[in-house]
């Protein structure tokens, strides 16, 4: 998060936006990410990799010959469930030093002591997007696993057929 103060005749306004987090404070002190911050970064990267991999897998799967019976695999469903888990784990950032003991916020609090800064992190647009992505990845995983199970059951049921659906002697002409 990043704040910009703008003064006008109506008072001072603080605008919140997202920017790259600096590696040093204004006074030159290094900002070292804690374990929750690093973990959230790692899960964010894993979510992206799982999402891109599953997207490309589905594109290549759609180019397969139509004679192949199964269109899904259990790996696809498990991949979506893993992406859901990783996406949800990025919210561990809310318990990190970035949110609980933010050194950059101390400078803002000193510059604007009359403003109330009760918290530095909350569930806002970004976290709501992560929660939505987590739910959609989970639903995609469950639907994919259910689709695979149904395809396997259908394959098993069709393999037991010993006669055609329409007998060859009729050929649809009602015996005429």
BALOBA-1460 file (C-alpha; in Angstrom, 3 decimals):
// residues 176
<rec num="1" residu="x" x="0.000" y="0.000" z="0.000"/>
<rec num="2" residu="x" x="1.047" y="3.535" z="-0.583"/>
<rec num="3" residu="x" x="-0.423" y="6.805" z="0.626"/>
<rec num="4" residu="x" x="-0.286" y="10.192" z="-1.016"/>
<rec num="5" residu="x" x="-1.240" y="13.323" z="0.882"/>
<rec num="6" residu="x" x="-2.855" y="16.163" z="-1.022"/>
<rec num="7" residu="x" x="-3.539" y="19.507" z="0.637"/>
<rec num="8" residu="x" x="-6.325" y="21.739" z="-0.574"/>
<rec num="9" residu="x" x="-8.439" y="24.577" z="0.793"/>
<rec num="10" residu="x" x="-10.878" y="21.955" z="2.117"/>
<rec num="11" residu="x" x="-8.196" y="20.173" z="4.114"/>
<rec num="12" residu="x" x="-5.682" y="17.380" z="3.668"/>
<rec num="13" residu="x" x="-6.714" y="14.218" z="1.867"/>
<rec num="14" residu="x" x="-4.916" y="10.891" z="1.933"/>
<rec num="15" residu="x" x="-5.131" y="8.730" z="-1.190"/>
<rec num="16" residu="x" x="-4.390" y="5.027" z="-0.929"/>
<rec num="17" residu="x" x="-2.893" y="3.103" z="-3.835"/>
<rec num="18" residu="x" x="-0.621" y="0.149" z="-4.570"/>
<rec num="19" residu="x" x="3.076" y="0.534" z="-5.367"/>
<rec num="20" residu="x" x="6.198" y="-1.581" z="-5.252"/>
<rec num="21" residu="x" x="7.310" y="-1.955" z="-1.651"/>
<rec num="22" residu="x" x="10.722" y="-0.300" z="-1.155"/>
<rec num="23" residu="x" x="13.725" y="-2.173" z="0.186"/>
<rec num="24" residu="x" x="14.692" y="0.673" z="2.544"/>
<rec num="25" residu="x" x="12.850" y="3.220" z="4.651"/>
<rec num="26" residu="x" x="13.216" y="6.956" z="4.063"/>
<rec num="27" residu="x" x="15.892" y="7.023" z="6.770"/>
<rec num="28" residu="x" x="17.858" y="4.286" z="4.983"/>
<rec num="29" residu="x" x="16.991" y="1.363" z="7.263"/>
<rec num="30" residu="x" x="16.636" y="-1.941" z="5.393"/>
<rec num="31" residu="x" x="13.220" y="-3.588" z="5.370"/>
<rec num="32" residu="x" x="13.604" y="-7.334" z="5.825"/>
<rec num="33" residu="x" x="10.529" y="-9.457" z="5.025"/>
<rec num="34" residu="x" x="9.513" y="-11.879" z="7.776"/>
<rec num="35" residu="x" x="8.596" y="-15.542" z="7.237"/>
<rec num="36" residu="x" x="4.866" y="-14.863" z="6.664"/>
<rec num="37" residu="x" x="5.709" y="-12.244" z="4.060"/>
<rec num="38" residu="x" x="8.098" y="-14.611" z="2.259"/>
<rec num="39" residu="x" x="5.591" y="-17.469" z="2.500"/>
<rec num="40" residu="x" x="2.846" y="-15.318" z="0.981"/>
<rec num="41" residu="x" x="5.198" y="-14.377" z="-1.875"/>
<rec num="42" residu="x" x="6.047" y="-18.036" z="-2.518"/>
<rec num="43" residu="x" x="2.384" y="-19.106" z="-2.532"/>
<rec num="44" residu="x" x="1.547" y="-16.214" z="-4.831"/>
<rec num="45" residu="x" x="4.153" y="-17.427" z="-7.329"/>
<rec num="46" residu="x" x="2.920" y="-21.037" z="-7.022"/>
<rec num="47" residu="x" x="-0.671" y="-19.930" z="-7.636"/>
<rec num="48" residu="x" x="0.391" y="-18.123" z="-10.784"/>
<rec num="49" residu="x" x="2.395" y="-21.125" z="-12.029"/>
<rec num="50" residu="x" x="-0.449" y="-23.573" z="-11.336"/>
<rec num="51" residu="x" x="-2.939" y="-21.270" z="-13.058"/>
<rec num="52" residu="x" x="-0.823" y="-20.788" z="-16.181"/>
<rec num="53" residu="x" x="0.056" y="-24.497" z="-16.326"/>
<rec num="54" residu="x" x="-3.593" y="-25.543" z="-16.072"/>
<rec num="55" residu="x" x="-4.598" y="-22.976" z="-18.672"/>
<rec num="56" residu="x" x="-1.982" y="-24.241" z="-21.148"/>
<rec num="57" residu="x" x="-2.825" y="-27.870" z="-20.318"/>
<rec num="58" residu="x" x="-6.477" y="-27.245" z="-21.200"/>
<rec num="59" residu="x" x="-5.545" y="-25.483" z="-24.439"/>
<rec num="60" residu="x" x="-3.370" y="-28.409" z="-25.545"/>
<rec num="61" residu="x" x="-5.979" y="-30.891" z="-24.367"/>
<rec num="62" residu="x" x="-8.567" y="-29.284" z="-26.633"/>
<rec num="63" residu="x" x="-6.296" y="-29.976" z="-29.633"/>
<rec num="64" residu="x" x="-6.420" y="-33.715" z="-28.982"/>
<rec num="65" residu="x" x="-8.008" y="-36.108" z="-31.468"/>
<rec num="66" residu="x" x="-11.763" y="-36.411" z="-30.891"/>
<rec num="67" residu="x" x="-11.486" y="-40.209" z="-30.949"/>
<rec num="68" residu="x" x="-9.770" y="-40.230" z="-27.581"/>
<rec num="69" residu="x" x="-12.362" y="-40.998" z="-24.945"/>
<rec num="70" residu="x" x="-11.344" y="-39.120" z="-21.803"/>
<rec num="71" residu="x" x="-11.226" y="-35.340" z="-21.894"/>
<rec num="72" residu="x" x="-10.206" y="-34.762" z="-18.277"/>
<rec num="73" residu="x" x="-7.659" y="-36.267" z="-15.945"/>
<rec num="74" residu="x" x="-7.438" y="-36.502" z="-12.180"/>
<rec num="75" residu="x" x="-4.248" y="-34.414" z="-12.321"/>
<rec num="76" residu="x" x="-6.232" y="-31.476" z="-13.654"/>
<rec num="77" residu="x" x="-8.640" y="-31.540" z="-10.724"/>
<rec num="78" residu="x" x="-5.821" y="-31.919" z="-8.224"/>
<rec num="79" residu="x" x="-3.977" y="-29.034" z="-9.909"/>
<rec num="80" residu="x" x="-6.992" y="-26.764" z="-9.450"/>
<rec num="81" residu="x" x="-7.303" y="-27.814" z="-5.803"/>
<rec num="82" residu="x" x="-3.601" y="-27.101" z="-5.251"/>
<rec num="83" residu="x" x="-4.009" y="-23.702" z="-6.929"/>
<rec num="84" residu="x" x="-6.937" y="-23.046" z="-4.586"/>
<rec num="85" residu="x" x="-4.824" y="-23.921" z="-1.561"/>
<rec num="86" residu="x" x="-1.900" y="-21.771" z="-2.710"/>
<rec num="87" residu="x" x="-4.195" y="-18.865" z="-3.524"/>
<rec num="88" residu="x" x="-5.751" y="-19.007" z="-0.080"/>
<rec num="89" residu="x" x="-2.360" y="-19.212" z="1.607"/>
<rec num="90" residu="x" x="-1.324" y="-15.861" z="0.121"/>
<rec num="91" residu="x" x="-3.642" y="-14.286" z="2.694"/>
<rec num="92" residu="x" x="-1.068" y="-15.193" z="5.336"/>
<rec num="93" residu="x" x="0.388" y="-11.817" z="4.367"/>
<rec num="94" residu="x" x="-2.249" y="-10.197" z="6.589"/>
<rec num="95" residu="x" x="-0.411" y="-11.664" z="9.614"/>
<rec num="96" residu="x" x="3.039" y="-10.516" z="8.509"/>
<rec num="97" residu="x" x="5.301" y="-7.732" z="9.699"/>
<rec num="98" residu="x" x="4.107" y="-5.750" z="6.700"/>
<rec num="99" residu="x" x="0.683" y="-5.468" z="8.336"/>
<rec num="100" residu="x" x="1.367" y="-5.699" z="12.052"/>
<rec num="101" residu="x" x="4.596" y="-3.707" z="12.468"/>
<rec num="102" residu="x" x="5.040" y="-1.637" z="9.321"/>
<rec num="103" residu="x" x="8.060" y="0.663" z="9.615"/>
<rec num="104" residu="x" x="6.875" y="2.845" z="6.741"/>
<rec num="105" residu="x" x="3.627" y="3.533" z="8.570"/>
<rec num="106" residu="x" x="5.574" y="4.951" z="11.489"/>
<rec num="107" residu="x" x="6.825" y="7.737" z="9.219"/>
<rec num="108" residu="x" x="3.289" y="8.464" z="7.999"/>
<rec num="109" residu="x" x="1.992" y="8.523" z="11.589"/>
<rec num="110" residu="x" x="4.709" y="10.996" z="12.542"/>
<rec num="111" residu="x" x="3.959" y="13.222" z="9.561"/>
<rec num="112" residu="x" x="0.199" y="13.228" z="10.226"/>
<rec num="113" residu="x" x="-0.281" y="12.727" z="13.976"/>
<rec num="114" residu="x" x="-3.842" y="14.091" z="13.963"/>
<rec num="115" residu="x" x="-5.070" y="11.272" z="11.696"/>
<rec num="116" residu="x" x="-6.202" y="7.957" z="13.173"/>
<rec num="117" residu="x" x="-4.175" y="5.042" z="11.777"/>
<rec num="118" residu="x" x="-5.692" y="2.047" z="13.567"/>
<rec num="119" residu="x" x="-4.585" y="-0.625" z="11.119"/>
<rec num="120" residu="x" x="-2.314" y="-0.995" z="8.139"/>
<rec num="121" residu="x" x="-3.838" y="-4.013" z="6.418"/>
<rec num="122" residu="x" x="-7.401" y="-5.080" z="5.933"/>
<rec num="123" residu="x" x="-9.389" y="-7.240" z="3.600"/>
<rec num="124" residu="x" x="-9.916" y="-4.879" z="0.703"/>
<rec num="125" residu="x" x="-10.065" y="-5.227" z="-3.090"/>
<rec num="126" residu="x" x="-6.931" y="-7.353" z="-3.432"/>
<rec num="127" residu="x" x="-7.804" y="-9.774" z="-0.648"/>
<rec num="128" residu="x" x="-11.375" y="-10.085" z="-1.909"/>
<rec num="129" residu="x" x="-9.998" y="-10.948" z="-5.343"/>
<rec num="130" residu="x" x="-7.781" y="-13.608" z="-3.766"/>
<rec num="131" residu="x" x="-10.757" y="-15.073" z="-1.882"/>
<rec num="132" residu="x" x="-12.799" y="-15.120" z="-5.103"/>
<rec num="133" residu="x" x="-9.956" y="-16.801" z="-7.013"/>
<rec num="134" residu="x" x="-9.574" y="-19.362" z="-4.225"/>
<rec num="135" residu="x" x="-13.269" y="-20.253" z="-4.394"/>
<rec num="136" residu="x" x="-13.251" y="-20.486" z="-8.198"/>
<rec num="137" residu="x" x="-10.111" y="-22.652" z="-8.241"/>
<rec num="138" residu="x" x="-11.733" y="-24.932" z="-5.661"/>
<rec num="139" residu="x" x="-14.975" y="-25.193" z="-7.650"/>
<rec num="140" residu="x" x="-13.012" y="-25.889" z="-10.847"/>
<rec num="141" residu="x" x="-11.089" y="-28.659" z="-9.051"/>
<rec num="142" residu="x" x="-14.237" y="-30.291" z="-7.693"/>
<rec num="143" residu="x" x="-16.004" y="-30.011" z="-11.072"/>
<rec num="144" residu="x" x="-12.989" y="-31.426" z="-12.901"/>
<rec num="145" residu="x" x="-12.680" y="-34.390" z="-10.546"/>
<rec num="146" residu="x" x="-16.427" y="-35.019" z="-10.791"/>
<rec num="147" residu="x" x="-16.261" y="-34.790" z="-14.599"/>
<rec num="148" residu="x" x="-13.377" y="-37.259" z="-14.685"/>
<rec num="149" residu="x" x="-15.268" y="-39.657" z="-12.419"/>
<rec num="150" residu="x" x="-18.338" y="-39.442" z="-14.657"/>
<rec num="151" residu="x" x="-16.257" y="-40.042" z="-17.801"/>
<rec num="152" residu="x" x="-14.645" y="-43.109" z="-16.238"/>
<rec num="153" residu="x" x="-18.057" y="-44.472" z="-15.188"/>
<rec num="154" residu="x" x="-19.458" y="-43.833" z="-18.661"/>
<rec num="155" residu="x" x="-16.455" y="-45.559" z="-20.255"/>
<rec num="156" residu="x" x="-16.946" y="-48.542" z="-17.975"/>
<rec num="157" residu="x" x="-20.687" y="-48.709" z="-18.745"/>
<rec num="158" residu="x" x="-20.162" y="-48.465" z="-22.518"/>
<rec num="159" residu="x" x="-17.477" y="-51.146" z="-22.561"/>
<rec num="160" residu="x" x="-20.065" y="-53.737" z="-21.458"/>
<rec num="161" residu="x" x="-22.295" y="-53.229" z="-24.535"/>
<rec num="162" residu="x" x="-22.535" y="-56.313" z="-26.701"/>
<rec num="163" residu="x" x="-25.170" y="-55.249" z="-29.244"/>
<rec num="164" residu="x" x="-25.744" y="-52.058" z="-31.205"/>
<rec num="165" residu="x" x="-28.418" y="-49.576" z="-30.223"/>
<rec num="166" residu="x" x="-30.421" y="-50.237" z="-33.420"/>
<rec num="167" residu="x" x="-30.481" y="-53.784" z="-34.787"/>
<rec num="168" residu="x" x="-29.005" y="-54.015" z="-38.279"/>
<rec num="169" residu="x" x="-32.038" y="-55.759" z="-39.823"/>
<rec num="170" residu="x" x="-34.315" y="-52.706" z="-39.294"/>
<rec num="171" residu="x" x="-31.997" y="-49.915" z="-40.495"/>
<rec num="172" residu="x" x="-34.735" y="-47.443" z="-39.576"/>
<rec num="173" residu="x" x="-37.083" y="-48.338" z="-42.498"/>
<rec num="174" residu="x" x="-39.750" y="-50.032" z="-40.282"/>
<rec num="175" residu="x" x="-39.541" y="-53.306" z="-42.188"/>
<rec num="176" residu="x" x="-40.714" y="-51.951" z="-45.565"/>
